[in-house]
Amino acid sequence: NRILVVKTKFDSILKIKKVKVEEIENRIAKLNSQIELLNSQLSQTERELKEMHYPIRGNFALISQFKLLQNSKLNEISNIKSELQQLFIKKEKLILELKEAKLEYEKIDYLRKEEISKYIKKEKEREKREIDEIAIMLHKRGI
């Protein structure tokens, strides 16, 4: 058995489509890392907020400082949630983009495989004709 390497007109297009798929997958992986980091920050900030205790005693300045810090943590939580929301929207768009890119890749790959199949079929037919011609020549020579 010999290994057959067939170059098709679809090879370069297929390579480009594959690179596009990989790029989108890398962008999704980066987004997932950002989402994971923000979720960690959110958990940490929410934990810090829960651990805060309203001062039982103290002057107005101490209570005001507590309220300011509490509002700061609430704003930070709100900002992180907003950022997460934006990242999830980006991720959904990228997932759709990835599906389209994979579909395009699969279409081109199918066309490439079809062309290879046609080539192999033609080659087998050519080889069969050559063998038939050799057999006819040998038969005419009486071998």
FILO-43279 format. One record per residue (C-alpha): residue number from 1; residue in three letters; chain; x, y, z. Coordinates in pm, 1 decimal, always signed. Example, Ala and Ser with C-alpha at 12.3 -4.5 7.8 and 13.67 -1.06 7.14 Angstrom:
1/ALA/A/+1230.0/-450.0/+780.0
2/SER/A/+1367.0/-106.0/+714.0
This chain:
1/ASN/A/+0.0/+0.0/+0.0
2/ARG/A/+121.9/+341.9/-89.8
3/ILE/A/+31.5/+660.6/+85.9
4/LEU/A/-147.0/+898.4/-143.8
5/VAL/A/-111.9/+1270.8/-80.9
6/VAL/A/-356.7/+1464.8/-291.6
7/LYS/A/-345.8/+1841.0/-311.7
8/THR/A/-677.7/+2007.4/-388.0
9/LYS/A/-791.6/+2358.0/-465.7
10/PHE/A/-963.3/+2352.6/-125.3
11/ASP/A/-649.6/+2293.3/+85.3
12/SER/A/-551.7/+2658.2/+128.8
13/ILE/A/-912.5/+2763.5/+195.6
14/LEU/A/-946.9/+2482.5/+449.3
15/LYS/A/-630.8/+2596.8/+626.1
16/ILE/A/-768.5/+2952.2/+649.6
17/LYS/A/-1100.8/+2823.2/+785.9
18/LYS/A/-919.6/+2610.7/+1042.6
19/VAL/A/-714.4/+2910.0/+1159.7
20/LYS/A/-1035.5/+3112.4/+1194.0
21/VAL/A/-1195.9/+2839.0/+1406.9
22/GLU/A/-886.1/+2820.1/+1628.0
23/GLU/A/-874.8/+3198.2/+1670.0
24/ILE/A/-1237.4/+3207.9/+1782.8
25/GLU/A/-1176.1/+2916.5/+2021.4
26/ASN/A/-879.6/+3106.8/+2169.0
27/ARG/A/-1091.0/+3420.0/+2212.3
28/ILE/A/-1357.0/+3214.7/+2391.7
29/ALA/A/-1089.7/+3060.5/+2616.3
30/LYS/A/-960.8/+3410.5/+2705.2
31/LEU/A/-1315.9/+3525.1/+2779.8
32/ASN/A/-1367.2/+3220.7/+3002.0
33/SER/A/-1051.8/+3314.6/+3193.2
34/GLN/A/-1176.2/+3670.8/+3235.9
35/ILE/A/-1515.9/+3544.1/+3349.9
36/GLU/A/-1352.1/+3309.9/+3600.2
37/LEU/A/-1136.5/+3593.3/+3734.9
38/LEU/A/-1434.9/+3826.6/+3768.4
39/ASN/A/-1641.3/+3555.8/+3939.7
40/SER/A/-1357.6/+3511.9/+4187.0
41/GLN/A/-1344.0/+3887.2/+4245.4
42/LEU/A/-1720.6/+3895.9/+4288.5
43/SER/A/-1713.5/+3617.2/+4546.9
44/GLN/A/-1431.1/+3790.4/+4733.9
45/THR/A/-1609.7/+4125.7/+4735.9
46/GLU/A/-1941.0/+3972.2/+4844.7
47/ARG/A/-1758.9/+3787.8/+5122.3
48/GLU/A/-1594.1/+4112.8/+5235.2
49/LEU/A/-1934.3/+4282.9/+5236.4
50/LYS/A/-2088.0/+4005.4/+5448.3
51/GLU/A/-1799.4/+4023.0/+5694.4
52/MET/A/-1856.1/+4393.4/+5750.3
53/HIS/A/-2034.8/+4465.9/+6077.1
54/TYR/A/-2234.7/+4776.9/+6142.9
55/PRO/A/-2077.2/+4966.0/+6430.1
56/ILE/A/-2281.1/+4926.6/+6747.2
57/ARG/A/-2122.7/+5225.1/+6914.0
58/GLY/A/-1938.0/+5517.6/+6780.3
59/ASN/A/-1975.7/+5866.7/+6656.4
60/PHE/A/-2136.2/+5986.0/+6338.9
61/ALA/A/-1803.2/+5989.7/+6149.6
62/LEU/A/-1749.3/+5618.3/+6219.9
63/ILE/A/-2101.3/+5530.9/+6101.4
64/SER/A/-2057.0/+5750.2/+5793.0
65/GLN/A/-1724.7/+5582.0/+5716.2
66/PHE/A/-1891.1/+5238.7/+5747.5
67/LYS/A/-2175.3/+5344.7/+5515.2
68/LEU/A/-1923.6/+5482.1/+5264.6
69/LEU/A/-1725.4/+5158.2/+5268.2
70/GLN/A/-2043.9/+4952.3/+5241.9
71/ASN/A/-2162.9/+5157.4/+4943.0
72/SER/A/-1821.1/+5121.9/+4785.2
73/LYS/A/-1842.9/+4741.8/+4811.9
74/LEU/A/-2199.4/+4744.7/+4673.2
75/ASN/A/-2085.0/+4958.9/+4378.1
76/GLU/A/-1790.6/+4727.9/+4320.3
77/ILE/A/-2027.0/+4427.1/+4317.3
78/SER/A/-2257.6/+4605.8/+4076.0
79/ASN/A/-1967.2/+4694.1/+3844.5
80/ILE/A/-1834.7/+4337.8/+3846.0
81/LYS/A/-2181.6/+4200.3/+3766.4
82/SER/A/-2213.1/+4449.9/+3483.1
83/GLU/A/-1873.9/+4348.2/+3344.8
84/LEU/A/-1971.3/+3982.5/+3371.5
85/GLN/A/-2292.4/+4054.0/+3183.0
86/GLN/A/-2094.1/+4216.3/+2901.2
87/LEU/A/-1851.7/+3923.3/+2887.6
88/PHE/A/-2138.9/+3673.0/+2870.7
89/ILE/A/-2288.9/+3868.8/+2580.3
90/LYS/A/-1952.3/+3867.2/+2401.0
91/LYS/A/-1917.4/+3495.9/+2470.4
92/GLU/A/-2261.0/+3417.8/+2323.8
93/LYS/A/-2171.4/+3612.4/+2008.7
94/LEU/A/-1841.1/+3427.7/+1981.9
95/ILE/A/-2014.0/+3091.6/+2028.9
96/LEU/A/-2243.3/+3174.3/+1736.9
97/GLU/A/-1944.6/+3290.8/+1533.7
98/LEU/A/-1766.9/+2965.7/+1620.3
99/LYS/A/-2063.6/+2756.1/+1505.5
100/GLU/A/-2066.9/+2940.7/+1173.3
101/ALA/A/-1690.6/+2907.4/+1131.6
102/LYS/A/-1703.3/+2534.2/+1207.4
103/LEU/A/-1987.2/+2489.1/+960.4
104/GLU/A/-1787.2/+2670.6/+690.8
105/TYR/A/-1484.2/+2455.4/+773.7
106/GLU/A/-1690.4/+2136.2/+749.4
107/LYS/A/-1837.5/+2242.1/+413.9
108/ILE/A/-1494.4/+2308.8/+264.8
109/ASP/A/-1359.8/+1986.4/+417.3
110/TYR/A/-1648.9/+1794.8/+259.1
111/LEU/A/-1574.9/+1949.8/-81.4
112/ARG/A/-1206.1/+1864.7/-39.4
113/LYS/A/-1286.1/+1503.0/+47.2
114/GLU/A/-1522.9/+1480.1/-249.2
115/GLU/A/-1250.2/+1606.6/-480.8
116/ILE/A/-1005.0/+1353.1/-338.4
117/SER/A/-1259.2/+1074.8/-384.2
118/LYS/A/-1312.2/+1177.6/-748.0
119/TYR/A/-936.6/+1186.3/-802.3
120/ILE/A/-889.9/+841.5/-650.0
121/LYS/A/-1175.2/+703.5/-860.7
122/LYS/A/-1018.9/+848.8/-1178.2
123/GLU/A/-679.3/+707.1/-1080.8
124/LYS/A/-827.0/+360.8/-1025.5
125/GLU/A/-1003.4/+379.3/-1362.6
126/ARG/A/-678.7/+491.0/-1530.1
127/GLU/A/-484.5/+207.1/-1364.5
128/LYS/A/-754.1/-40.0/-1470.3
129/ARG/A/-731.5/+83.3/-1832.8
130/GLU/A/-352.3/+53.2/-1824.6
131/ILE/A/-372.1/-299.3/-1685.8
132/ASP/A/-632.1/-389.7/-1950.9
133/GLU/A/-409.3/-246.6/-2225.1
134/ILE/A/-110.7/-445.0/-2094.3
135/ALA/A/-323.1/-759.4/-2079.1
136/ILE/A/-440.8/-704.4/-2439.3
137/MET/A/-81.4/-646.5/-2559.9
138/LEU/A/+38.9/-958.0/-2379.1
139/HIS/A/-250.8/-1155.2/-2520.4
140/LYS/A/-169.8/-1037.2/-2875.4
141/ARG/A/+192.9/-1141.9/-2829.1
142/GLY/A/+77.0/-1475.2/-2710.2
143/ILE/A/+228.9/-1453.2/-2366.6
